[in-house]
């Protein structure tokens, strides 16, 4: 066999090995994401639910393997919908918030994605605390209620 044929063969072997390695790492990250939702996100949302209900809000919490969300209604109208989702990479699981709401001012629906932290975005789900999730929700919720109400 010629050198270039060996080189090409080696290239594809290495590529397949890397692909299998990354698939295993992603599988492990998916398991970590499930724990993140059940141990941090849902408990944060349940605490928020308890407090918001004291202020006349109707609140529902939803969780799956792909995301967790909290929806807040006031006087029968959805006031704010906030979800935590995770982008999974072989070496990192990056959490981010997604919000949905309808403006009372213009009746338009809005959707946005953001960040849990400001500054560098090199954090992982393991770096995020339940308190950070609560703080991030409240920051967006209060701004929304103040501006769009």
N, C-alpha and C positions, 0 to 999 in steps of 0.2 A: 504494500500500500504506500502511496505517496504521502509526503509530509502534509500537504494541504488536506488530504482525505482524513488523516489522523486528527488534524486540527479541527476540521468540521465535525467529526464524530465526537471529539472531546467537548466541543462547544455545545452540542445538543445534549450530551450526557449531563454536563454541568447545569445547563438550563433546566432540564427536567428535575434534577436533584433540588435546585433552588425553588422550583415551583412546588414540589412536595413539601419542602421545609416551610415555605410561606403558608401553604394550606393548613399545616398543623398549627402554626402560630396563630392564624386567624381563627381556627376552631377553638383554641385555648382562650383567645380574646373574647369570643362570643360567650363562653361560659362566664368569664369575668364580667361581661356586660350584664348578664342575667342577675348576677349577684349585686352589681351596682344598682340596678333598678329596685331589687327587693330589699336591700339593706340601707340604701341612702335616699333614693329618689322617692319611692312610695312613702316611706316614713315622713319625709319632709312635706310631701303633699298632704298627708293625713293631718299633720300638725297645722298646716295652713287651713285645711278644710275646717277643723274644729274652731279655729279663731274667726274665720270668715263667716261661719254660720252664726256666731254670736252677734254679728253685725247685719243680720237679715239677708245674707246671701245663701243661695242654694248652690251647693258645690258637689261635683262628682269627680272621682278619681278613677283613672283607667290605667292598666298596665299590661304589657305584653312583652315578648322577647325582643321586639324591635323598638319600642318606645314606651314612655309613661307620660300621662297628661293629666291636667287638672282644668276643669271647666267651671267658670263662675257665672251664675245667673243672678240678676237682681230684677225684681218685679217681673219675672217671667221672661226676661230678655237676656240672652247671653252677653255678659259684660266683657269677658276675657277668657281666652283659651290659651293655655301655656303647655308646651310639651318639651321634654328632654329627649333628644335623640342622640345616637352615637354613630360616628363614622369609624369603621373598623379597618385598620391597616395591620400588616404583619407585626410591626413593632409598637403599635400604639392604638388605643381606642379613644377617640376624641369626642367628648360630649359637647353638645351645643343646644341652646334653646330655640324653639320655634313658637311664634305667637300668631294667633288668629283673632280678629275682632271685627265687628261692624261698627262704623262710626255713627253715632246718633245724629251728628251734624249733617252728614251728606248721604247716609245710608249705604255707603260703599264698604265692601269687605276688604280687609287688609291682611296680609300674611308677611311675616318677616322671620329671618334667621339672625342669630346674634352669637355672642360669646358669653360664657359664664364669667370670665375674668377679663379685665382690661390689660393692655400691655402684651407681652409675649404670649403667644398661643401654643406653646409647646408642652402643655399639660396633658395629662391622661386621666381617665376615670378614677384611678387610684389616688390622684391628687386632690380631688374635689370632695368637699365635706357636705353633709346634710345642711349645715348652716349656710354655706355658700349658695346652695340651691334655693333655700328660703329667701335669702337676701336678693338674689337675682330675680326671683319671681316678684317680690315686693317692689323692687325698683321699677320694673316694667309695669306692674299692675297699678301702682299709685300714679305714675306718670300718665298712663292710659286713662284712668278714671278722672284725673284732674283735667286733662286736655280734651278728651273726646266726649265727655259727659255733657 
